[in-house]
Amino acid sequence: MSRIGIIGAGAWGMALASVAERAGHEVTVWARRPEIADEINTKHALWARLHGISFGKAVRATTAPRELAPCDGVLAVVPAQYLRAVLAQFSGLDVPVILCAKGIEAESGLLMNEVLTQCLPACPPLILSGPSFALDVAHGLPTAVTLAGSDLKTAKQWAAGLSLKTFRIYPSDDLRGVALGGAVKNVLAIACGIAAGKELGDSARAALTTRAFSELTRFGKALGGRPETLTGLSGLGDLLLSCSSKQSRNFSLGLALGQGKSLSEALAETKGTVEGIATARIVARIGHEQNIEMPIAAAVHAVIDEGSKPEDEIATLLARPVNPEFHRG
């Protein structure tokens, strides 16, 4: 690996461009907007997305998809619901693609690696996921994530090629587990934000996060994820981060909803894409169809898609029958 492509010039895309540059690679970033590409090429920075972060000459930007064709591998860093449309512009690509969006395609119910296989069948899929904020990574603060591929050898090669002392990558061959953990935690983080907005207290937050993790593991295991993956960085680790910090867009959206703001008002306050909004609907639907108990995710879906009031959904959750915490058998 010596040439890395990045599809997407948002905060996370540019943070990963910084990682690839520091790991010794030449980096070509595809940006949708020409003015963004110009700023990266002329100022070697993108302060609107990553204030105070500068890039070296090894990072260059383009608006031409064909310029990523010579890369040894590409990181796709675009929102989950736009991935299919963006990949359509890279039809000639035939190198490994590391998927960095966390979500499930709302219309099809496909995971991101399954969308990639449909769009670019010649590109082996990998998934990068875990507890990580763009600013932390760009500033070189210690971060650990998971990189999953269809085989462990490939995942190890890419993990070694992109790891830094402050950006530790653990390889995995559980694509489904890593994809599911990252997608579902977005929905559950909205719920934790709502609880914070309602000022329900630290005890409620701990209980909600724990029960959210139970939902994440139930959903992930039912759809083929490994238990050890779901308890690792891309499952529990990512959930803990997203359920406790305003840097999480999903948590921040929930916080605003809990404070009584409408969905449109909450979105106006949240910068960037909130992946959990679209994912809530599909997670609730799959849970219902496959009889997976997902009361917290269903409550988020009711608030976002059905106009239910957060306080009514909280009351419903608190009124659930008293059952053992763990189901046996």
VEXRO-858911 format. One record per residue (C-alpha): y, z, x. Coordinates in steps of 0.2 Angstrom, whole numbers, padded with zeros to 4 digits, always signed. Layout:
<rs>
YZX/...
</rs>
This chain:
<rs>
+0000+0000+0000/+0017-0005+0007/+0026-0013-0008/+0028-0003-0024/+0035-0010-0040/+0044+0001-0053/+0046-0006-0071/+0060+0004-0078/+0076+0011-0071/+0078+0027-0081/+0079+0044-0073/+0060+0046-0071/+0058+0028-0065/+0071+0031-0051/+0064+0048-0047/+0047+0040-0044/+0056+0026-0034/+0063+0040-0023/+0045+0047-0021/+0038+0030-0016/+0053+0027-0003/+0050+0044+0005/+0031+0040+0006/+0036+0025+0017/+0035+0011+0004/+0047-0004+0000/+0052-0002-0018/+0057-0015-0030/+0064-0008-0047/+0064-0019-0062/+0079-0015-0073/+0082-0022-0090/+0101-0022-0088/+0110-0032-0074/+0123-0019-0072/+0110-0005-0068/+0102-0017-0055/+0119-0020-0047/+0123-0002-0046/+0107+0002-0037/+0109-0012-0025/+0127-0010-0021/+0129+0009-0022/+0111+0014-0018/+0112+0027-0032/+0112+0028-0051/+0122+0044-0054/+0122+0042-0073/+0103+0045-0073/+0101+0055-0057/+0118+0063-0052/+0119+0066-0033/+0103+0057-0028/+0105+0042-0016/+0092+0029-0011/+0089+0020+0005/+0089+0002+0008/+0070+0001+0005/+0074+0003-0014/+0081-0013-0022/+0083-0018-0040/+0080-0034-0050/+0080-0040-0068/+0067-0054-0064/+0049-0049-0068/+0042-0061-0056/+0049-0052-0041/+0036-0038-0044/+0022-0050-0042/+0020-0048-0023/+0019-0029-0025/+0003-0020-0020/+0004-0009-0036/+0017-0006-0050/+0022+0010-0059/+0026+0007-0077/+0040+0019-0082/+0045+0014-0099/+0044+0024-0116/+0027+0023-0124/+0032+0014-0140/+0040+0000-0129/+0027-0002-0117/+0018-0017-0125/+0034-0027-0127/+0039-0024-0109/+0022-0028-0102/+0023-0045-0111/+0036-0050-0098/+0024-0047-0083/+0010-0059-0089/+0006-0064-0071/+0004-0047-0064/-0014-0044-0057/-0012-0027-0047/-0015-0009-0051/-0003-0002-0064/+0001+0017-0064/+0006+0021-0082/+0019+0035-0082/+0024+0036-0101/+0016+0050-0111/+0011+0045-0129/+0000+0036-0141/+0005+0019-0148/+0010+0023-0166/+0005+0007-0174/-0012+0005-0166/-0017+0022-0161/-0021+0016-0143/-0018+0026-0127/-0007+0018-0114/-0021+0013-0103/-0029+0004-0118/-0012-0005-0122/-0011-0011-0103/-0029-0017-0104/-0025-0028-0120/-0009-0034-0112/-0013-0037-0094/-0032-0037-0092/-0032-0041-0074/-0022-0025-0070/-0033-0009-0066/-0025+0006-0076/-0020+0022-0068/-0011+0037-0077/+0002+0048-0068/+0005+0064-0078/+0009+0083-0076/+0023+0096-0076/+0037+0087-0069/+0056+0084-0072/+0065+0069-0065/+0079+0079-0057/+0066+0091-0049/+0056+0077-0041/+0072+0067-0035/+0079+0083-0027/+0062+0086-0018/+0058+0102-0027/+0039+0106-0026/+0030+0098-0040/+0011+0095-0043/+0004+0081-0055/-0012+0072-0059/-0016+0054-0055/-0031+0047-0065/-0040+0031-0063/-0056+0023-0069/-0065+0029-0053/-0061+0043-0042/-0060+0033-0026/-0046+0022-0032/-0037+0037-0039/-0038+0046-0022/-0032+0031-0013/-0016+0030-0024/-0014+0049-0024/-0014+0049-0005/-0002+0034-0004/+0011+0042-0015/+0009+0060-0011/+0023+0070-0002/+0023+0088+0004/+0034+0092-0011/+0025+0080-0023/+0007+0084-0023/-0005+0073-0032/-0022+0078-0038/-0034+0063-0041/-0045+0062-0056/-0056+0050-0065/-0053+0056-0083/-0041+0043-0089/-0043+0049-0107/-0041+0067-0104/-0025+0064-0094/-0018+0052-0107/-0022+0064-0122/-0015+0079-0114/+0002+0071-0110/+0004+0063-0127/-0001+0079-0138/+0010+0091-0128/+0025+0081-0133/+0022+0085-0151/+0019+0103-0148/+0034+0105-0137/+0045+0100-0152/+0037+0115-0162/+0041+0127-0148/+0059+0121-0148/+0060+0124-0166/+0054+0142-0164/+0067+0144-0151/+0081+0137-0162/+0075+0149-0175/+0077+0163-0163/+0059+0170-0167/+0058+0179-0151/+0047+0179-0135/+0032+0186-0143/+0032+0171-0156/+0035+0159-0142/+0020+0165-0132/+0009+0165-0147/+0014+0148-0152/+0012+0141-0135/-0006+0148-0134/-0011+0141-0151/-0003+0124-0147/-0014+0124-0132/-0029+0127-0143/-0024+0112-0153/-0022+0101-0137/-0039+0105-0131/-0047+0103-0148/-0039+0086-0150/-0042+0081-0132/-0061+0086-0132/-0064+0077-0149/-0057+0061-0142/-0067+0061-0126/-0056+0071-0114/-0064+0083-0102/-0061+0102-0104/-0057+0105-0086/-0044+0091-0087/-0036+0098-0102/-0034+0115-0094/-0026+0107-0078/-0009+0101-0073/-0009+0086-0086/-0014+0097-0100/-0010+0116-0100/+0002+0114-0085/+0013+0100-0094/+0012+0110-0110/+0019+0126-0102/+0034+0117-0094/+0038+0107-0109/+0037+0122-0121/+0049+0132-0111/+0063+0122-0104/+0079+0113-0111/+0076+0099-0098/+0062+0094-0110/+0068+0081-0122/+0055+0086-0135/+0059+0105-0133/+0078+0101-0134/+0075+0091-0150/+0065+0105-0158/+0079+0117-0153/+0092+0107-0162/+0081+0106-0177/+0078+0124-0177/+0096+0127-0177/+0098+0118-0193/+0103+0101-0187/+0097+0085-0195/+0085+0074-0186/+0099+0061-0183/+0111+0075-0176/+0097+0082-0165/+0093+0064-0158/+0112+0062-0155/+0112+0077-0144/+0096+0072-0134/+0098+0060-0120/+0084+0047-0118/+0068+0044-0128/+0059+0058-0137/+0041+0053-0136/+0035+0067-0147/+0044+0059-0163/+0033+0044-0164/+0017+0053-0157/+0018+0066-0170/+0014+0054-0184/-0001+0047-0175/-0008+0063-0169/-0007+0070-0187/-0015+0055-0194/-0030+0055-0181/-0032+0074-0184/-0033+0071-0203/-0045+0056-0201/-0057+0065-0189/-0056+0082-0196/-0048+0090-0181/-0038+0106-0185/-0020+0103-0180/-0009+0114-0190/+0006+0114-0178/+0006+0096-0175/+0005+0093-0194/+0020+0104-0196/+0030+0094-0184/+0025+0078-0192/+0031+0086-0209/+0048+0090-0202/+0051+0074-0193/+0043+0061-0205/+0043+0070-0222/+0059+0079-0222/+0051+0096-0224/+0062+0111-0218/+0057+0120-0202/+0057+0137-0211/+0045+0131-0224/+0033+0124-0211/+0034+0141-0201/+0030+0150-0217/+0015+0139-0220/+0009+0142-0203/+0011+0161-0205/+0002+0161-0221/-0014+0153-0214/-0030+0162-0218/-0035+0176-0205/-0050+0168-0195/-0057+0172-0178/-0046+0165-0164/-0061+0156-0157/-0074+0145-0166/-0092+0147-0160/-0105+0134-0161/
</rs>
